[in-house]
Structure formats: structure tokens, C-alpha cells
Amino acid sequence: MHGAPEQVKDKLEKVSEKSKSKTKAAIDFAHQAERLGQYTPDQENDTTGSTQAIEARFITPLDPAIQTAGGGRLPAVPVDEAMRLNKLRDIIDDRDPSQHRPSKKASNESKHGARPARSQSNGEGEGDGDAPLGDANIPSRTNPLFPPLPMYGPPTLLRRLQCRAFRMSSAVLSLCFLLVIILGAAFTSIPLAATHVWLRLTFRNPDRRRPFYQEEVRRRKARKVAEQVWEKQKKGKPNGVADGIEEGKNMDEYPPLEGGPDPIPCDVRYYARRVGLDCEIFDVQTEDGFIIELWHIYNPHEYRRSEPGQRVPKAPEVFPNGFAANGSARGASGSQYGPGDKKYPVLMIHGLLQSAGAYCTNDDDSLAFFLAKSGYDVWLGNNRCGFKPRHNLLKYSDPRMWAWNIRQMGVMDLPALISRVLSETGFEKLGLIAHSQGTTQTLVALAKEQRPEIGEKISVFCALAPAAYSGPLIGKMYFKFMRIINPLMFRVIFGIHAFIPFMMTMHSMLPPRFYGAMGYRVFSFLFNWTDDRWERDLRDRMFQFAPVYVSAESMRWWLGRECFAKQKCILATREEKNIEDMEDELEDQEFNREDEGSSESSTEDERAPPPLEGPDATTRAPVRKLRRRNTNRTRYAWYGPQTPPFALWVCGADDLVDGRRLLRRFERGREPYVDIVHSKVIEGYEHLDVIWAMDAIEKVGKEVREVIWRTAPEEARKICRVPRGCDEVRGYYQRTGVRETARSLASSGCWLYVWA
């Protein structure tokens, strides 16, 4: 009888303790919600609504986006801070914590062998929301390739003062840095200008030394003829035919919608209309709330421009359930083509400091326009901020708007763009083309510890001038300067917002031709580029789509003392690269000894595998060597079984990145899950020649066109028109058995034929 009251008392005590625990959790949750929210409660009003954090949504195990009470999204915060918010909410709502944890173990330690760096600062770092804005100490355990970004809370008075101080210091110091670069470019141009003047004075044409001089002359004349035709059409003369112009020229399959002398606007639609195409802009919301632009190139004679309401941002979630497949979607593009006449979708991603307009500056020789006229559905993706920095909650002046680098571009921007293209076209997969930094964000995103699942949405990844390993230019004086200064000084000089925003001011104020000429000189000085293979009359256009707004944190990742500039690689540390070099050297020595000791009667034909047959036969070069697969290497592979096939075009004279090194990684069997369906080293090509050279369509574009069609899924090929120039492409790419083969290679030693 006496036990019953004691049991009741125990239950009451437990209820009381639970109530106290919930009360404490509620108080702590309120503080954490304010700490991670956009504004403090006293800063909110009817316009802002409630901006307090209510939950952290883990996009990847390392990327939690904050959901606010008003339904908005805020960029990622440190994982520990996000998990604390969710844990407190679990207690308050009696939720099962397992339903709100990251799908994988949240760890900053790389799975491909990169070892964590250890701090010298007692573990205090950028994850501390109370730390000063300039504090850049690395936490006790972090991936040296991707150190954490600073965390910025609501705009308190102290934060505002700190932001203003950084903006003032960077406005002066970064402008001085830019002036030094401009003066350096001007000084190094003096010998070239003197040579040019001397040749003119001696009655010689310096342009005759250019490799495509005759073709440039021919195109210049053709452009003048086209301008005459356009002027005649505007004046309403019969047939719109100018003197000396062949009759019927205006009956072209793609009659131009714009013409005349080029005023060089920063407008992709204008250049699309000059070649008889058109462009519409879709706004895309990323999972952390940024609004980015997706440009759709189309044939106005086949496609009806979508309504403005169809081009607005959709929900931030990517790849929602219920996607219609095989072109049956009711999206803007998928609904306008019938079965058998659909166009296979292609997404193109641009390089550093550029926009997707870089693919649209060469008239019909622009890669985007060439693929569109070949019969593909071409979409041009732009990364966050670009020409118009936008976020669903944050303003330009908020430092959280700029707390991102290459990882966020890869795991946030790229999936959002892919998802929107697939939803508008209704296909399960698309072909992905990227140049320079676009290849970097893709290579990072596909890595097995980042966001490898997007690989299942890509039929082939075409990498132009792939940027995985640094070239010798990283050792130039001005790049060394950015590498030797510590993170705090980097932020003092370059700020915590946009990187040298004065460049954008110059872009908007200077005459296009003067800006284009100056832009070429500056970037040529920085990156050792020349315009030898470009059509010089169009060069000013090329620099109208650069630069764009990028974050100072992004440039710190590329050039600062911790990341790419130090490691010389995007997914491996410098120590790992040295180990790879030693392994390759030892393997070559061993192979050479085995080769020398082999029987003289053993011929190369006897040791070579049978020739390839089927659809891949034309995409691989002949067998180069027979090597033994080192199984220890596969444990440190960057990529897993969800990786799509790769096709690479490497510039042979590229000093900015080392594409040959990346090819060697694949050739040496370090990536068993990566199937290289095409690889090519273009001797003499510089970094931008793959998209701007006058013969780029012949050397790159036509091959890209064929590779995309060959690797497109069989179901998609059945309902799509055959792209122009792909009629002779027989069969299609199949990956049957590749994953099982890769697993077996990773678990046991075997002989591997290495394809060049």
C-alpha cells in the first residue's frame, strides 16, 4: 500500500524533470534560433516577418541550410551549430532525432585520404558565431582542402561597424591592388605595341603573322555583307538584297532577328538573335536561398517563348518526387516537342569570373549556338551572384550573402540548375558541359564525400580545360602575394563581400570597346593568354561577360594560403600528390624492368587486348601499355559508383591548370568508377581557346556534339531527333558491368589495359 504513493511521487518527479528539461530546451532553442536567424526579434517588422531559425535542413552532411519561420532559407552555418538547433527542437517537439540527422556521418575529414589539419589556436575558429569577423583560425579538425567559412549572425551594431570597416579598407586596398595589375599589364604591353608600330612604319601588316589571318579577313568581309543585307531589309527594299550579294541569302534556315553594326551589349539574347536564335531567362532558387539565372537558347521558329510566370523561381528543393521522365514533362520545353522530335537537353557551366555568356560571343562558331543549331536543347547556367546578386532574404550588404566558395557552387548551384533543366524538359538525364572553374565545381560536387548522387542525373560530363591541378602560373608574384598574407589580412585587403566590386563599376561605366580592350590586356597579363587563335574583331564581345560578382571567400579558396594555391589540387593535399608522383615513378621503373626482361618472342600484339568493338570503339585511342592495377590506390579514389562518364579536352599550352595531370590520374587507374569515353590533348591551345579559338568547333565542338549523343540514354534517343552531324554515330554508350568491375578491381589485384 505504501508503494503506490512512492510510484506516483516518482512519476511526478519525472514529469517535473521532463518539464524543466523542455523549458530549458525551449529557452536554449530561442537563443539558438535568434543566433542563426536573419534578424533579432527587435529588428523584425511587418515587412520582414519572422526571420528566426526553426530548423536546419542538411543538404549534404556538411551543408545545413537554415529554414526560417517565414519560410525563407539562409546559407549554411557550421555543422555543430545546425545540429544543436535540431537537437533542441527534437526535445521540445518530442521528435525522433534520427529523422533529422544528416544521412551520412557529418565529418569534415575527407574520405579519399586527405588528413585533417590541426589548429594552433586552441580550437577557436570560424565556427564560433561570437568571434570577430576577421578571425580565420581553423578549428581543431577540418579538411585542409575545404576549411570552414566564417559564421555571421544577425546585424548587430558591432557587426555593422565591423562590416563597414572591412568595406572601407578593402575599397581602398583592393583598388590599389587592381591598379598595380593594370599598370603591370600596361607596362608589359609596351614591347608588343612598339613592335606593332615598327611593322606599320615599315609598311608591313603585323596581323599577317596571326595563324588565322586569311580566315579573319574572310569573316570580316562576310560580316560587312551581312550588315548591308540587314540595312536593306530595314529600309524595306525588295528581297532585302544588297549589291553584290547572292540572291536567296535571306532565305537562310536561321534568318537573323538582329543585325547591323554591333554595339557590343552585355546581352546574350542580342547575340542569339543575331544568328537567328533567341534566349529566355529562368530564375532558379538554390537550396540555401540564392536566386541564380538559367538562360535557355531556342529556335524561335520551333519554340514558343514561355510565359513570365513559368520562369520564376520554384521551391528550393531539388529533384522533387514525381518528375516526369523521357521528355513527357509539362515544363516550358518538354511540352512543346512531340515524341520523336524532342531535343536532348544540354547544360553548360562557365569559368571563374565569367558568366555563361562566354559560350555565346563567336556568332555561329559559339559553342552554345552551334549545339543549339545541331539539334540540342541548350541551357546556360550561371552561378550565384553573377551580374545580379540576389537572395530570397539577404541583401548585398549582409556578409552572409558572400560566405561561400567552390563547394557551395558545386553542391548547391549545380544541382539546382540540373534540377530545373530536367523539370522543364522532362528528361531523366542531361549532358553537362563545363569550362575551367565550371569543371572544378562539377569535379568537387561529384566527389563521393560531397554530392555524388547528382551523377545519376548526368549522362556525360564534358570537361573543357579541366581545372583540377594547378599550372605554373600559380607561382606568379601577384598570386604569391595573395597566398602569403594571412586570412585576416586577406579580408582587410579584399573584404568580406564581393571581390573587388570596382571591376563591375568599370564594366557599367566604360565604353564597351575600351573596356573590352582593357579587359583583354589585364587578363592576358594575369594568365599569359593571347588572342592569336581568336577572331580579333569579336574580342571586345568576349570580355563583356566578365567579370561577374564573386565572393572574396571564393577567391580566398582559389588563391589564399590554405586551399588550392597551397595544395595545388582541388581534391588532394600536396602530400598526397607527392605520394602519387613517387608511386607513378616506381611503377614506371618496375614496368620497364619487366618489359626489358620479357621474352623477345613476345610481341606487342600478343600482349595487347583484343580491339574494341561496338559504340565505344571510336572514342578510345589504341592500347598504350599494359599495367598492373595497384589496389591500394583505389581506396583513395575521389569518385564512387554514381559517377557519370567523363570526356576531357585538355589545352596543351595551358599554364593556368594542368589537365595532363588529371588525365594521368585516370590512366593510372586511380579512379576505377570513372569511365573516360573521350580524351584529347590539343597542342598549342591555351586555356580559353577551347571555347574562343576560331577552329574550336572543328577541334572541340563537333566532338562534344557526338560524345553527348553517343552517351545519351537509349530511352531518350528513341524520342529525340538525331542531332545534325550525328547520323553516323552508331550504337550508344552502355555502362553495364562497369560498377561490378570497379568493385572487383578495388578488392583484388588484376591486369588493366590503360587507354590513351
ZAMARGU-4260 file (C-alpha; in steps of 0.2 Angstrom, whole numbers, plus 5000, padded with zeros to 4 digits):
<rodrens>
0) 5000/5000/5000 | 5014/5012/5004 | 5022/5008/4987 | 5009/5016/4977 | 5011/5034/4983
5) 5030/5032/4980 | 5027/5027/4962 | 5016/5042/4960 | 5029/5053/4968 | 5042/5046/4956
10) 5031/5049/4941 | 5028/5066/4946 | 5046/5070/4949 | 5050/5063/4931 | 5036/5073/4924
15) 5043/5088/4933 | 5061/5085/4927 | 5055/5082/4909 | 5045/5099/4910 | 5060/5108/4917
20) 5071/5100/4903 | 5059/5105/4890 | 5058/5123/4897 | 5077/5124/4897 | 5077/5117/4879
25) 5064/5130/4874 | 5075/5144/4881 | 5091/5137/4873 | 5081/5135/4857 | 5075/5153/4857
30) 5093/5159/4859 | 5099/5147/4845 | 5085/5152/4834 | 5090/5170/4836 | 5108/5167/4834
35) 5105/5158/4817 | 5091/5169/4811 | 5092/5184/4799 | 5087/5197/4812 | 5085/5198/4830
40) 5066/5199/4836 | 5068/5218/4840 | 5074/5221/4822 | 5059/5212/4814 | 5044/5221/4807
45) 5028/5218/4797 | 5039/5218/4781 | 5052/5206/4786 | 5040/5194/4796 | 5048/5181/4807
50) 5066/5178/4802 | 5070/5166/4817 | 5078/5149/4813 | 5067/5135/4816 | 5076/5120/4808
55) 5092/5116/4799 | 5090/5106/4783 | 5105/5096/4779 | 5108/5097/4760 | 5124/5086/4762
60) 5131/5080/4779 | 5142/5096/4779 | 5130/5109/4772 | 5115/5113/4783 | 5104/5127/4776
65) 5093/5136/4789 | 5074/5136/4787 | 5067/5152/4795 | 5049/5154/4802 | 5044/5164/4787
70) 5048/5150/4775 | 5065/5158/4769 | 5082/5150/4768 | 5098/5156/4775 | 5115/5150/4769
75) 5125/5136/4778 | 5131/5138/4795 | 5144/5127/4805 | 5138/5109/4807 | 5139/5109/4826
80) 5128/5125/4827 | 5115/5117/4815 | 5114/5100/4824 | 5112/5110/4841 | 5097/5119/4834
85) 5089/5102/4828 | 5093/5093/4844 | 5084/5107/4855 | 5069/5106/4843 | 5069/5087/4845
90) 5067/5089/4864 | 5054/5102/4863 | 5043/5093/4850 | 5047/5075/4856 | 5053/5071/4839
95) 5064/5056/4834 | 5081/5063/4832 | 5086/5050/4819 | 5074/5058/4807 | 5083/5075/4807
100) 5101/5070/4807 | 5112/5070/4791 | 5110/5055/4780 | 5129/5051/4782 | 5141/5055/4796
105) 5144/5073/4797 | 5163/5074/4797 | 5175/5087/4789 | 5188/5073/4786 | 5189/5068/4768
110) 5185/5050/4763 | 5198/5050/4749 | 5213/5051/4760 | 5215/5070/4764 | 5220/5071/4783
115) 5213/5084/4794 | 5224/5099/4799 | 5226/5103/4817 | 5225/5121/4823 | 5237/5130/4833
120) 5224/5141/4841 | 5216/5130/4855 | 5201/5125/4844 | 5194/5143/4842 | 5189/5146/4824
125) 5177/5152/4811 | 5163/5141/4818 | 5161/5152/4833 | 5147/5164/4830 | 5154/5177/4843
130) 5171/5178/4835 | 5176/5194/4826 | 5173/5195/4808 | 5192/5194/4804 | 5195/5178/4815
135) 5200/5165/4802 | 5208/5152/4814 | 5205/5134/4808 | 5195/5123/4820 | 5205/5108/4828
140) 5199/5096/4815 | 5195/5101/4797 | 5198/5096/4779 | 5213/5105/4773 | 5205/5106/4756
145) 5189/5115/4762 | 5192/5124/4778 | 5176/5131/4786 | 5168/5148/4781 | 5166/5161/4794
150) 5149/5162/4803 | 5140/5179/4803 | 5125/5182/4815 | 5111/5195/4814 | 5116/5213/4810
155) 5120/5219/4827 | 5129/5236/4830 | 5146/5228/4832 | 5143/5218/4816 | 5138/5233/4806
160) 5154/5243/4812 | 5165/5228/4808 | 5157/5226/4791 | 5159/5245/4787 | 5177/5244/4792
165) 5181/5230/4781 | 5172/5238/4766 | 5181/5254/4769 | 5198/5246/4770 | 5195/5234/4755
170) 5188/5248/4744 | 5205/5257/4745 | 5217/5242/4746 | 5209/5231/4733 | 5208/5246/4721
175) 5227/5249/4724 | 5230/5230/4720 | 5219/5232/4704 | 5229/5247/4699 | 5245/5238/4701
180) 5239/5224/4690 | 5233/5237/4677 | 5250/5246/4677 | 5259/5229/4676 | 5248/5225/4661
185) 5251/5242/4653 | 5270/5241/4656 | 5272/5223/4648 | 5261/5229/4633 | 5274/5242/4628
190) 5286/5230/4619 | 5271/5222/4609 | 5265/5240/4605 | 5282/5245/4599 | 5284/5230/4588
195) 5267/5233/4581 | 5271/5252/4577 | 5288/5247/4569 | 5280/5235/4557 | 5267/5248/4552
200) 5280/5261/4549 | 5290/5248/4538 | 5274/5245/4528 | 5271/5228/4535 | 5255/5221/4542
205) 5258/5214/4559 | 5241/5205/4558 | 5248/5193/4544 | 5258/5184/4557 | 5242/5178/4565
210) 5238/5159/4562 | 5220/5163/4555 | 5223/5179/4546 | 5215/5174/4530 | 5200/5167/4539
215) 5198/5183/4549 | 5199/5193/4533 | 5185/5182/4525 | 5174/5183/4540 | 5176/5202/4541
220) 5170/5204/4523 | 5156/5192/4527 | 5151/5202/4542 | 5150/5218/4532 | 5140/5210/4519
225) 5128/5204/4532 | 5127/5221/4539 | 5122/5228/4521 | 5109/5215/4520 | 5101/5220/4537
230) 5101/5238/4532 | 5092/5235/4515 | 5079/5224/4525 | 5076/5239/4537 | 5074/5251/4523
235) 5061/5239/4515 | 5070/5236/4498 | 5064/5221/4488 | 5071/5204/4494 | 5082/5214/4506
240) 5097/5211/4494 | 5112/5222/4494 | 5123/5225/4479 | 5134/5210/4475 | 5125/5198/4487
245) 5119/5182/4481 | 5100/5180/4479 | 5092/5169/4492 | 5104/5173/4506 | 5090/5180/4516
250) 5081/5163/4515 | 5093/5155/4527 | 5087/5142/4539 | 5090/5154/4554 | 5087/5171/4547
255) 5094/5184/4559 | 5082/5194/4571 | 5095/5207/4575 | 5109/5215/4563 | 5119/5229/4558
260) 5135/5236/4567 | 5137/5228/4584 | 5135/5240/4599 | 5143/5226/4610 | 5130/5225/4623
265) 5131/5213/4638 | 5116/5203/4632 | 5116/5185/4627 | 5099/5187/4619 | 5105/5200/4607
270) 5119/5189/4601 | 5107/5174/4600 | 5095/5184/4589 | 5110/5190/4578 | 5112/5171/4572
275) 5093/5168/4571 | 5091/5160/4588 | 5083/5168/4604 | 5085/5167/4623 | 5074/5167/4638
280) 5079/5169/4657 | 5073/5157/4671 | 5076/5162/4689 | 5082/5147/4699 | 5082/5146/4718
285) 5096/5136/4727 | 5093/5126/4742 | 5101/5139/4753 | 5091/5153/4745 | 5101/5161/4732
290) 5092/5166/4716 | 5103/5162/4700 | 5100/5164/4682 | 5097/5150/4669 | 5097/5155/4651
295) 5088/5145/4638 | 5093/5146/4620 | 5080/5141/4607 | 5075/5142/4589 | 5060/5155/4588
300) 5053/5145/4573 | 5050/5129/4583 | 5048/5135/4601 | 5036/5147/4609 | 5043/5159/4622
305) 5037/5153/4639 | 5026/5164/4650 | 5034/5175/4663 | 5026/5165/4677 | 5034/5149/4671
310) 5051/5157/4673 | 5050/5162/4691 | 5060/5153/4705 | 5052/5137/4711 | 5054/5129/4728
315) 5072/5127/4734 | 5071/5108/4735 | 5079/5099/4720 | 5074/5084/4711 | 5057/5083/4718
320) 5047/5066/4718 | 5035/5065/4703 | 5047/5071/4689 | 5040/5066/4673 | 5053/5056/4663
325) 5058/5054/4645 | 5053/5071/4639 | 5035/5070/4645 | 5035/5084/4657 | 5024/5099/4655
330) 5038/5111/4658 | 5042/5125/4647 | 5052/5115/4635 | 5046/5097/4637 | 5028/5101/4632
335) 5032/5109/4615 | 5040/5095/4606 | 5032/5078/4602 | 5039/5061/4603 | 5052/5058/4590
340) 5055/5077/4588 | 5062/5081/4606 | 5079/5089/4609 | 5091/5081/4621 | 5095/5094/4635
345) 5112/5101/4637 | 5118/5111/4652 | 5133/5122/4651 | 5143/5130/4665 | 5155/5144/4664
350) 5173/5148/4671 | 5180/5159/4685 | 5175/5177/4684 | 5164/5174/4669 | 5146/5171/4665
355) 5138/5159/4653 | 5139/5172/4640 | 5156/5166/4637 | 5149/5152/4626 | 5139/5165/4615
360) 5152/5178/4609 | 5158/5170/4592 | 5142/5171/4581 | 5139/5154/4574 | 5155/5147/4580
365) 5149/5150/4598 | 5148/5133/4606 | 5131/5136/4613 | 5124/5142/4596 | 5132/5128/4587
370) 5125/5114/4599 | 5108/5123/4598 | 5108/5123/4579 | 5114/5105/4579 | 5098/5100/4587
375) 5101/5100/4606 | 5091/5109/4619 | 5104/5121/4626 | 5103/5129/4644 | 5117/5140/4651
380) 5119/5140/4669 | 5126/5155/4680 | 5132/5153/4697 | 5127/5163/4712 | 5128/5182/4712
385) 5134/5184/4694 | 5128/5200/4687 | 5114/5202/4699 | 5117/5196/4717 | 5101/5190/4724
390) 5095/5180/4738 | 5077/5177/4745 | 5081/5185/4761 | 5098/5193/4762 | 5104/5209/4755
395) 5120/5214/4746 | 5127/5222/4762 | 5125/5207/4773 | 5141/5197/4774 | 5131/5180/4774
400) 5127/5184/4756 | 5145/5181/4752 | 5150/5167/4764 | 5153/5154/4750 | 5166/5146/4739
405) 5168/5132/4726 | 5160/5119/4737 | 5143/5129/4738 | 5144/5132/4720 | 5146/5113/4717
410) 5134/5106/4730 | 5121/5120/4729 | 5121/5129/4712 | 5125/5114/4701 | 5111/5103/4707
415) 5098/5117/4707 | 5102/5121/4689 | 5102/5102/4684 | 5085/5100/4693 | 5077/5115/4684
420) 5083/5109/4667 | 5076/5092/4670 | 5060/5098/4676 | 5057/5110/4661 | 5062/5097/4648
425) 5056/5081/4657 | 5071/5070/4654 | 5079/5059/4667 | 5097/5065/4662 | 5106/5078/4653
430) 5123/5081/4645 | 5134/5093/4656 | 5147/5104/4648 | 5159/5114/4659 | 5174/5125/4656
435) 5188/5129/4669 | 5180/5133/4686 | 5164/5125/4680 | 5174/5109/4679 | 5180/5112/4696
440) 5163/5114/4704 | 5157/5098/4695 | 5173/5088/4700 | 5170/5093/4718 | 5151/5090/4718
445) 5153/5073/4711 | 5166/5068/4724 | 5160/5054/4735 | 5160/5064/4751 | 5151/5079/4743
450) 5136/5076/4732 | 5139/5061/4721 | 5120/5057/4719 | 5119/5071/4705 | 5130/5060/4695
455) 5114/5049/4691 | 5106/5064/4683 | 5121/5067/4671 | 5123/5056/4655 | 5141/5063/4652
460) 5152/5076/4659 | 5162/5086/4645 | 5176/5095/4654 | 5184/5109/4643 | 5201/5114/4651
465) 5198/5104/4667 | 5204/5113/4682 | 5209/5100/4695 | 5228/5103/4696 | 5236/5120/4696
470) 5248/5125/4682 | 5264/5135/4684 | 5255/5152/4684 | 5251/5149/4702 | 5269/5154/4706
475) 5267/5172/4699 | 5272/5186/4710 | 5254/5193/4712 | 5247/5176/4716 | 5261/5173/4729
480) 5256/5189/4737 | 5238/5183/4740 | 5245/5166/4746 | 5257/5173/4759 | 5246/5185/4768
485) 5235/5178/4782 | 5216/5176/4781 | 5214/5192/4792 | 5225/5202/4780 | 5216/5195/4765
490) 5199/5201/4772 | 5207/5218/4776 | 5213/5220/4758 | 5199/5211/4749 | 5185/5212/4761
495) 5171/5200/4766 | 5159/5204/4752 | 5161/5204/4734 | 5179/5203/4727 | 5185/5220/4720
500) 5167/5226/4716 | 5175/5241/4707 | 5178/5230/4692 | 5159/5229/4690 | 5158/5248/4691
505) 5171/5250/4677 | 5161/5237/4667 | 5145/5248/4668 | 5153/5265/4665 | 5167/5262/4652
510) 5163/5261/4633 | 5162/5243/4628 | 5176/5243/4616 | 5188/5252/4628 | 5183/5240/4642
515) 5185/5225/4631 | 5202/5230/4625 | 5207/5234/4643 | 5200/5218/4650 | 5210/5208/4637
520) 5226/5217/4642 | 5223/5214/4661 | 5218/5196/4659 | 5232/5192/4647 | 5244/5199/4659
525) 5237/5189/4673 | 5235/5172/4664 | 5248/5173/4650 | 5234/5172/4637 | 5235/5178/4619
530) 5222/5181/4606 | 5231/5173/4592 | 5218/5160/4589 | 5203/5171/4592 | 5194/5182/4580
535) 5201/5199/4585 | 5186/5208/4578 | 5175/5199/4591 | 5187/5200/4605 | 5178/5215/4614
540) 5162/5205/4615 | 5171/5191/4624 | 5175/5202/4639 | 5158/5210/4640 | 5153/5194/4650
545) 5167/5196/4663 | 5170/5199/4676 | 5155/5195/4687 | 5152/5196/4706 | 5161/5183/4715
550) 5164/5182/4734 | 5180/5186/4742 | 5179/5170/4751 | 5179/5161/4734 | 5194/5170/4728
555) 5202/5166/4745 | 5199/5147/4742 | 5207/5149/4725 | 5222/5160/4729 | 5223/5161/4748
560) 5236/5152/4759 | 5225/5137/4765 | 5217/5129/4749 | 5220/5127/4731 | 5235/5138/4729
565) 5244/5128/4743 | 5238/5111/4739 | 5239/5113/4720 | 5224/5102/4718 | 5205/5103/4722
570) 5203/5086/4730 | 5220/5080/4736 | 5233/5088/4748 | 5251/5092/4742 | 5257/5077/4752
575) 5246/5066/4743 | 5251/5072/4726 | 5269/5069/4730 | 5265/5051/4735 | 5256/5049/4718
580) 5272/5055/4709 | 5283/5043/4718 | 5271/5029/4715 | 5270/5033/4697 | 5289/5034/4695
585) 5291/5017/4704 | 5278/5009/4694 | 5286/5015/4678 | 5303/5008/4683 | 5295/4991/4688
590) 5286/4990/4671 | 5302/4995/4661 | 5311/4981/4670 | 5298/4969/4667 | 5297/4974/4649
595) 5316/4973/4646 | 5316/4956/4654 | 5301/4949/4644 | 5305/4936/4630 | 5310/4943/4613
600) 5297/4932/4605 | 5283/4941/4614 | 5277/4954/4603 | 5266/4969/4607 | 5251/4961/4598
605) 5252/4946/4609 | 5252/4956/4624 | 5238/4968/4619 | 5220/4965/4622 | 5208/4962/4608
610) 5202/4978/4598 | 5187/4987/4605 | 5171/4984/4596 | 5154/4992/4597 | 5150/5011/4601
615) 5165/5015/4611 | 5177/5010/4598 | 5179/5027/4591 | 5180/5036/4607 | 5196/5027/4614
620) 5213/5028/4607 | 5223/5012/4604 | 5231/5002/4619 | 5246/5011/4625 | 5253/5000/4639
625) 5248/4985/4650 | 5249/4989/4668 | 5246/4981/4685 | 5232/4989/4695 | 5239/4994/4712
630) 5224/4990/4723 | 5230/5002/4737 | 5226/5017/4725 | 5208/5013/4723 | 5205/5016/4742
635) 5209/5034/4739 | 5199/5037/4724 | 5189/5053/4723 | 5174/5046/4715 | 5161/5032/4718
640) 5149/5021/4708 | 5137/5035/4704 | 5150/5045/4694 | 5144/5048/4675 | 5156/5045/4661
645) 5169/5059/4658 | 5175/5067/4642 | 5190/5078/4643 | 5198/5091/4631 | 5215/5097/4638
650) 5224/5113/4632 | 5242/5108/4628 | 5249/5126/4631 | 5238/5129/4647 | 5249/5137/4660
655) 5234/5141/4672 | 5229/5122/4675 | 5237/5106/4672 | 5225/5095/4663 | 5238/5082/4658
660) 5240/5078/4676 | 5221/5074/4678 | 5222/5063/4663 | 5237/5054/4671 | 5226/5051/4686
665) 5213/5042/4676 | 5226/5032/4665 | 5235/5026/4681 | 5219/5018/4687 | 5216/5028/4702
670) 5198/5031/4698 | 5190/5014/4695 | 5172/5021/4694 | 5176/5034/4681 | 5174/5029/4663
675) 5184/5040/4651 | 5174/5040/4635 | 5184/5053/4626 | 5200/5062/4630 | 5211/5074/4619
680) 5226/5085/4622 | 5225/5099/4609 | 5243/5105/4607 | 5246/5124/4606 | 5229/5128/4614
685) 5228/5140/4628 | 5216/5140/4642 | 5202/5149/4633 | 5205/5143/4616 | 5193/5128/4619
690) 5179/5140/4618 | 5185/5155/4609 | 5198/5149/4596 | 5192/5151/4578 | 5194/5132/4575
695) 5186/5127/4591 | 5171/5120/4583 | 5182/5108/4572 | 5193/5103/4586 | 5181/5103/4601
700) 5163/5107/4596 | 5160/5093/4584 | 5167/5080/4596 | 5157/5087/4610 | 5141/5085/4599
705) 5145/5067/4595 | 5150/5062/4613 | 5134/5069/4620 | 5123/5059/4608 | 5133/5043/4610
710) 5131/5043/4629 | 5113/5049/4629 | 5102/5036/4637 | 5094/5024/4625 | 5076/5029/4630
715) 5080/5047/4627 | 5087/5043/4610 | 5071/5035/4604 | 5061/5050/4607 | 5074/5064/4602
720) 5078/5070/4585 | 5096/5065/4579 | 5107/5080/4581 | 5114/5086/4565 | 5131/5078/4561
725) 5127/5063/4572 | 5119/5052/4559 | 5134/5041/4558 | 5135/5038/4576 | 5131/5020/4578
730) 5126/5012/4594 | 5125/5020/4611 | 5136/5020/4627 | 5132/5007/4640 | 5139/5006/4657
735) 5133/4988/4660 | 5145/4979/4672 | 5157/4994/4675 | 5152/4996/4693 | 5155/4977/4697
740) 5171/4978/4688 | 5176/4993/4698 | 5172/4984/4714 | 5182/4969/4709 | 5197/4979/4704
745) 5196/4988/4721 | 5196/4972/4731 | 5209/4962/4721 | 5224/4964/4710 | 5222/4962/4691
750) 5229/4967/4675 | 5222/4983/4667 | 5223/4989/4650 | 5227/5008/4650 | 5219/5018/4636
755) 5227/5034/4630
</rodrens>
